[in-house]
Amino acid sequence: MPWRWLVAALFALAWAGAAAESVPAAPAVPAAPAATGASVAPAATCPTPQQYAKVTVTGVRAFVPYRGDAPLAEVSLRDGIVVTVNDLAMLLAREQCSPRQKKIVLFLDGRPLPDIRPYPPSNPVANTLNFVLNRSETSRDVWTHLLGRPQFRPRQLAVSVGIEDEYPIASQQTLALRVIPMGWFALWTSLFTVLAGAFLLLARRSDVLRDPGPAPAPGQRKPYSLARTQGAVWFGLVLAAYLFIGMITGDYATTITPTVLALMGISAGTVIGSALIDRPPGTEQVAGTAVSRGWLADILSDRYGVSFHRFQMASWTLVLAIVFLQQVYRDLAMPDFDVTLLGLMGISAGTYLGLKTTAEAK
C-alpha cells in the first residue's frame, strides 16, 4: 500500500541524518599568511648626524691618469686626484641613505662639481676616492670661479668630498691648481707672436691696412684705412681670445659666440662698404691725392681734417675692445653683448660709411 512506502522512506532519511552527526568534523586548516614585507632584507643602517660629523678628509694627492699613478706636486685640468677619508664606509652609507639617492661628488674651494664623481667608484679598504678633473657645461660656473682671472702661480684650493646638495665633510686638505699650463702657453704664445709680428710687418711695408688704389706719387704712401684697422683689431682680439680660452679650459669647440660673429660681420661689412665708396664698380683706378700723415692722424682724419664720425667709430672700437678683453680674462668665455650695444656699433659704422660718401668724395 502507498502509505507503507512513505513510512519506509521517512525512516531511511532519519537514519542517514543520525549517521552524519556521529562523524567527527575535520580540523580546520589555518590559512596561509598574507605576503608582507617581513621577508625583505632590512635596509642599511644610516649614520646619525653625530657619526657623520666625524667623517673627515685626511689626505689629498694628485696623479696623471694612465701614467702609472705618477704623483704630482700640482694639479691641472684633466689630471686626477686621490682623496683619502678616515671612514669611507660611513660616507658610503650616507650616500645610500640620502634623499633621491644623491651621489658623492668632489668639492673644490667649497663648491660642488656635480659631474665629477669617484672613478673608480671607491676603495673601501684603502678609504680612498679617485677623481679626474674634467670641465663640462654642467660645472662651467664653478670652473669659471676656479680658473677665472688666471695667474702664472698655482692657486691653493680647499679639497673635500660630500653628497650632492649638501655641505662638504670637514677637511683641512689643500691642493695647488695650475691654471695656466706652461707648455700650451709657450706654444700658443709663440704662434700668436709670430702671426702678430708678421702682420705688423706687412701693415708697415705693404698696403694691407691702407686705402685702396695706387699711391698718390712716387715715394709717398696712401693713408691708413679706419675700416681696415677696425677689422684687423677685431680679428686679432678674437684670435687671441680663442687661443687663450682654449689653452686654459681645453675647449676649442664652443667658444665662438653670436656676439663674435656679429662683431666680425660689422667690421667686414664696414671694410667692404668703405672699399666700394673709395672705388665704385666700373670706375677706373685713379691715384688719389691724400698722403699718409701717420697711422693715428690717418684713421681720424678725412680730406678736411679730423672728423667726428671717424673719432666716434674709433672710440667705440677701443672701448668695446677693452670690455671684450676684460670679460675674456674674467670669465674665460667670449662675451655676449646686448643687441642694443651691437646696434650702437652698427649705427656708428653706418654713420662712418654714410658721411664717407659725401665728406670724402674725390
C-alpha positions as CSV (number, residue, x, y, z in Angstrom):
1,M,0.0,0.0,0.0
2,P,1.3,3.5,-0.7
3,W,1.4,4.7,2.9
4,R,3.8,1.8,3.7
5,W,6.3,3.1,1.2
6,L,6.0,6.6,2.6
7,V,6.8,5.4,6.1
8,A,9.8,3.5,4.9
9,A,11.2,6.5,3.1
10,L,10.9,8.7,6.1
11,F,12.6,6.1,8.3
12,A,15.6,5.9,5.9
13,L,16.1,9.7,5.8
14,A,16.1,9.8,9.7
15,W,18.7,7.1,9.9
16,A,21.1,8.9,7.4
17,G,20.9,12.2,9.3
18,A,21.8,10.5,12.6
19,A,24.8,8.8,11.0
20,A,26.1,12.1,9.6
21,E,26.0,13.7,13.0
22,S,28.1,10.9,14.5
23,V,31.1,11.6,12.1
24,P,33.7,13.9,13.8
25,A,34.4,17.2,11.9
26,A,37.9,17.6,10.2
27,P,40.2,20.0,11.9
28,A,40.3,23.5,10.3
29,V,43.5,24.1,8.2
30,P,45.0,27.5,9.0
31,A,45.0,30.0,6.1
32,A,48.4,30.9,4.6
33,P,49.7,34.2,5.9
34,A,49.4,37.2,3.6
35,A,52.6,38.3,1.8
36,T,54.2,41.1,3.8
37,G,57.5,43.0,3.8
38,A,58.8,40.9,6.7
39,S,60.8,38.7,4.2
40,V,62.6,41.8,2.7
41,A,66.2,42.3,3.8
42,P,66.4,45.2,6.2
43,A,67.8,48.5,4.8
44,A,71.4,49.6,5.5
45,T,71.9,51.4,8.8
46,C,72.0,55.1,8.2
47,P,74.6,57.1,10.1
48,T,73.4,59.5,12.7
49,P,74.4,63.2,12.4
50,Q,76.9,62.7,15.2
51,Q,78.5,59.8,13.4
52,Y,78.6,61.5,10.0
53,A,80.1,64.6,11.6
54,K,83.2,62.6,12.5
55,V,83.9,61.7,8.8
56,T,86.8,63.9,7.6
57,V,89.3,64.1,4.7
58,T,92.7,63.1,5.9
59,G,94.8,63.3,2.7
60,V,94.8,64.5,-0.9
61,R,97.4,63.8,-3.7
62,A,97.5,64.4,-7.4
63,F,98.4,62.0,-10.2
64,V,98.4,61.8,-14.0
65,P,95.8,59.3,-15.4
66,Y,97.2,56.5,-17.5
67,R,100.8,57.1,-16.4
68,G,101.2,54.6,-13.6
69,D,99.7,56.8,-10.9
70,A,102.8,59.1,-11.0
71,P,102.5,61.7,-8.2
72,L,102.3,65.4,-9.0
73,A,103.2,68.5,-6.9
74,E,100.3,70.4,-8.5
75,V,97.2,69.5,-10.5
76,S,95.8,70.9,-13.8
77,L,92.6,70.2,-15.8
78,R,92.4,66.6,-17.0
79,D,94.7,65.4,-14.1
80,G,93.5,63.1,-11.3
81,I,93.4,63.4,-7.5
82,V,93.0,60.8,-4.8
83,V,91.0,61.8,-1.7
84,T,91.5,59.8,1.5
85,V,88.6,59.7,4.0
86,N,89.0,58.4,7.6
87,D,85.8,56.4,7.4
88,L,84.7,55.8,3.8
89,A,82.1,53.2,4.9
90,M,80.2,55.8,6.8
91,L,80.3,58.2,3.8
92,L,79.1,55.4,1.5
93,A,76.2,54.6,4.0
94,R,75.3,58.3,4.0
95,E,75.2,58.1,0.2
96,Q,72.8,55.2,0.2
97,C,70.5,56.9,2.8
98,S,70.5,60.3,1.1
99,P,67.2,61.5,-0.4
100,R,66.7,60.7,-4.0
101,Q,70.0,58.7,-4.0
102,K,72.3,61.7,-4.3
103,K,75.9,60.8,-5.2
104,I,79.3,61.5,-3.7
105,V,80.9,64.5,-5.6
106,L,84.1,66.5,-5.4
107,F,84.2,69.9,-3.7
108,L,86.9,72.4,-4.7
109,D,87.1,75.7,-2.8
110,G,83.9,74.8,-1.1
111,R,81.9,74.5,-4.4
112,P,80.5,71.2,-5.6
113,L,81.3,69.8,-9.0
114,P,78.2,67.7,-9.7
115,D,79.6,65.9,-12.8
116,I,82.9,64.8,-11.1
117,R,82.2,61.6,-9.3
118,P,84.6,58.9,-8.0
119,Y,86.3,56.9,-10.7
120,P,86.7,54.0,-9.9
121,P,83.7,54.4,-7.6
122,S,85.5,53.7,-4.3
123,N,88.2,51.7,-2.5
124,P,86.7,50.9,0.9
125,V,89.8,49.0,2.0
126,A,92.2,52.0,1.5
127,N,89.4,54.6,2.3
128,T,90.2,56.5,-1.0
129,L,88.2,58.1,-3.8
130,N,89.6,58.8,-7.2
131,F,88.5,61.8,-9.3
132,V,89.5,63.1,-12.7
133,L,89.2,66.9,-13.2
134,N,87.2,67.4,-16.3
135,R,85.4,70.6,-17.3
136,S,81.9,70.4,-18.8
137,E,78.8,72.6,-19.3
138,T,77.2,71.4,-16.1
139,S,80.1,72.7,-14.0
140,R,81.0,75.8,-16.2
141,D,80.2,78.3,-13.4
142,V,82.3,76.5,-10.8
143,W,85.2,76.3,-13.2
144,T,84.9,80.0,-14.1
145,H,85.3,80.7,-10.3
146,L,88.3,78.4,-10.1
147,L,90.1,79.4,-13.3
148,G,88.9,82.9,-14.0
149,R,91.4,85.8,-13.8
150,P,94.3,83.3,-14.3
151,Q,97.8,83.9,-13.0
152,F,101.1,82.1,-13.5
153,R,101.4,81.0,-9.9
154,P,99.3,78.0,-8.7
155,R,96.2,78.5,-6.7
156,Q,95.7,76.8,-3.3
157,L,92.3,75.3,-3.2
158,A,90.5,73.6,-0.3
159,V,89.6,70.0,-1.3
160,S,86.8,67.9,0.2
161,V,84.0,65.5,-0.8
162,G,80.4,65.2,0.1
163,I,76.9,64.4,-1.0
164,E,75.2,66.4,-3.8
165,D,73.2,69.4,-2.4
166,E,74.8,69.0,1.0
167,Y,77.7,70.6,2.8
168,P,81.2,69.0,2.2
169,I,82.7,66.9,5.0
170,A,85.3,68.5,7.2
171,S,88.7,68.9,5.6
172,Q,91.9,70.8,6.1
173,Q,93.5,69.5,2.9
174,T,94.5,71.8,0.0
175,L,95.9,71.3,-3.4
176,A,97.8,73.5,-5.8
177,L,95.9,74.1,-9.0
178,R,98.0,75.2,-12.0
179,V,95.6,77.4,-14.0
180,I,97.9,78.3,-17.0
181,P,99.5,75.2,-18.5
182,M,103.1,76.3,-19.3
183,G,103.6,74.0,-22.2
184,W,100.5,75.2,-24.1
185,F,101.1,78.7,-23.0
186,A,104.6,78.6,-24.6
187,L,103.2,77.0,-27.8
188,W,100.2,79.3,-28.4
189,T,102.1,82.5,-27.3
190,S,104.9,81.7,-29.8
191,L,102.5,81.1,-32.6
192,F,100.4,84.2,-31.9
193,T,103.6,86.3,-31.6
194,V,104.8,85.1,-35.0
195,L,101.5,85.8,-36.6
196,A,101.1,89.3,-35.0
197,G,104.7,90.2,-35.8
198,A,104.2,89.1,-39.5
199,F,101.0,91.1,-39.7
200,L,102.5,94.3,-38.3
201,L,105.4,94.0,-40.6
202,L,103.0,93.6,-43.6
203,A,101.0,96.6,-42.3
204,R,104.0,98.8,-42.3
205,R,105.6,97.7,-45.5
206,S,102.5,97.0,-47.6
207,D,99.1,98.4,-48.2
208,V,97.2,95.8,-46.2
209,L,95.8,98.4,-43.9
210,R,95.8,101.4,-46.3
211,D,93.1,102.8,-48.6
212,P,92.7,101.0,-51.9
213,G,94.1,102.4,-55.2
214,P,97.5,103.4,-56.4
215,A,100.0,105.6,-54.5
216,P,99.5,109.3,-54.8
217,A,103.0,109.9,-56.0
218,P,106.4,108.1,-56.1
219,G,107.9,107.8,-52.7
220,Q,104.6,108.7,-50.9
221,R,102.2,106.3,-49.1
222,K,98.5,106.1,-49.1
223,P,96.6,106.9,-45.8
224,Y,95.8,104.1,-43.4
225,S,92.1,103.0,-43.5
226,L,90.0,103.2,-40.4
227,A,87.7,100.4,-41.6
228,R,90.6,98.0,-42.3
229,T,92.2,98.9,-39.0
230,Q,88.9,98.1,-37.2
231,G,88.7,94.8,-39.0
232,A,92.3,93.9,-38.1
233,V,91.7,94.8,-34.4
234,W,88.7,92.5,-34.1
235,F,90.4,89.7,-36.0
236,G,93.4,89.9,-33.6
237,L,91.3,90.1,-30.5
238,V,89.1,87.2,-31.4
239,L,92.1,85.0,-32.4
240,A,93.9,85.8,-29.1
241,A,90.8,85.2,-27.0
242,Y,90.2,81.9,-28.8
243,L,93.7,80.6,-28.1
244,F,93.7,82.0,-24.5
245,I,90.4,80.3,-23.6
246,G,91.3,77.0,-25.3
247,M,94.7,76.9,-23.6
248,I,93.2,77.2,-20.1
249,T,89.9,75.3,-20.4
250,G,90.7,72.9,-23.2
251,D,87.5,74.0,-25.0
252,Y,88.2,74.8,-28.6
253,A,84.7,73.9,-30.0
254,T,82.1,76.1,-28.2
255,T,84.0,79.4,-27.5
256,I,82.7,81.3,-30.6
257,T,79.5,83.2,-29.7
258,P,76.9,85.0,-31.7
259,T,78.4,88.3,-30.5
260,V,81.8,87.4,-32.0
261,L,80.1,86.7,-35.3
262,A,78.2,90.0,-35.1
263,L,81.4,91.9,-34.4
264,M,83.3,90.2,-37.3
265,G,80.3,90.8,-39.6
266,I,80.1,94.5,-38.7
267,S,83.8,95.1,-39.3
268,A,83.8,93.1,-42.5
269,G,80.8,95.0,-43.8
270,T,82.5,98.3,-43.0
271,V,85.6,97.2,-44.9
272,I,83.5,96.2,-47.9
273,G,81.4,99.4,-47.8
274,S,84.4,101.6,-47.5
275,A,86.2,99.9,-50.4
276,L,83.1,100.3,-52.6
277,I,82.8,104.0,-51.7
278,D,86.5,104.6,-52.5
279,R,86.3,102.8,-55.8
280,P,82.8,102.1,-57.1
281,P,82.4,99.2,-59.5
282,G,83.1,100.0,-63.2
283,T,85.3,103.1,-62.5
284,E,88.9,103.4,-63.5
285,Q,91.6,103.2,-60.8
286,V,92.9,106.7,-60.4
287,A,95.7,107.8,-58.0
288,G,94.3,109.8,-55.0
289,T,95.6,113.0,-53.6
290,A,95.6,112.1,-49.9
291,V,99.0,111.3,-48.4
292,S,99.7,109.4,-45.2
293,R,100.5,111.6,-42.2
294,G,100.9,108.8,-39.7
295,W,98.6,106.0,-38.5
296,L,96.6,107.9,-35.9
297,A,96.2,111.0,-38.0
298,D,95.1,108.9,-41.0
299,I,92.3,107.0,-39.2
300,L,90.9,110.0,-37.5
301,S,91.1,112.5,-40.5
302,D,89.4,112.9,-43.8
303,R,90.3,115.4,-46.5
304,Y,89.1,118.2,-44.3
305,G,90.9,117.2,-41.1
306,V,89.9,115.3,-38.0
307,S,86.2,114.3,-38.4
308,F,83.7,113.4,-35.7
309,H,82.3,110.3,-37.3
310,R,85.8,108.8,-37.6
311,F,86.6,109.7,-33.9
312,Q,83.2,108.2,-32.8
313,M,83.9,104.9,-34.6
314,A,87.4,104.7,-33.3
315,S,86.3,105.4,-29.8
316,W,83.6,102.7,-29.7
317,T,86.0,100.2,-31.2
318,L,88.6,101.0,-28.4
319,V,86.0,100.9,-25.6
320,L,84.4,97.6,-26.7
321,A,87.8,96.0,-27.3
322,I,88.7,96.8,-23.7
323,V,85.4,95.4,-22.4
324,F,85.9,92.3,-24.6
325,L,89.4,91.6,-23.2
326,Q,88.2,92.2,-19.6
327,Q,85.4,89.7,-19.9
328,V,87.5,87.1,-21.6
329,Y,90.1,87.4,-18.8
330,R,87.5,87.3,-16.0
331,D,85.0,84.7,-17.3
332,L,87.2,82.6,-19.7
333,A,84.4,83.0,-22.3
334,M,83.7,85.2,-25.3
335,P,81.3,88.0,-24.1
336,D,77.7,88.2,-25.2
337,F,77.0,91.9,-25.9
338,D,73.4,93.1,-25.8
339,V,71.6,93.6,-29.1
340,T,71.3,97.3,-28.3
341,L,75.1,97.6,-27.9
342,L,75.7,95.8,-31.1
343,G,73.2,98.0,-32.8
344,L,75.0,101.1,-31.5
345,M,78.2,99.8,-33.0
346,G,76.4,99.2,-36.3
347,I,75.0,102.7,-36.2
348,S,78.5,104.1,-35.7
349,A,79.8,102.1,-38.7
350,G,76.8,103.2,-40.8
351,T,77.4,106.9,-39.9
352,Y,81.0,106.5,-40.9
353,L,80.1,105.0,-44.3
354,G,77.3,107.5,-44.9
355,L,79.5,110.5,-44.3
356,K,82.3,109.0,-46.2
357,T,80.2,109.1,-49.4
358,T,79.9,112.9,-49.1
359,A,82.7,114.3,-47.0
360,E,85.4,112.1,-48.6
361,A,84.2,112.1,-52.2
362,K,87.0,112.6,-54.6
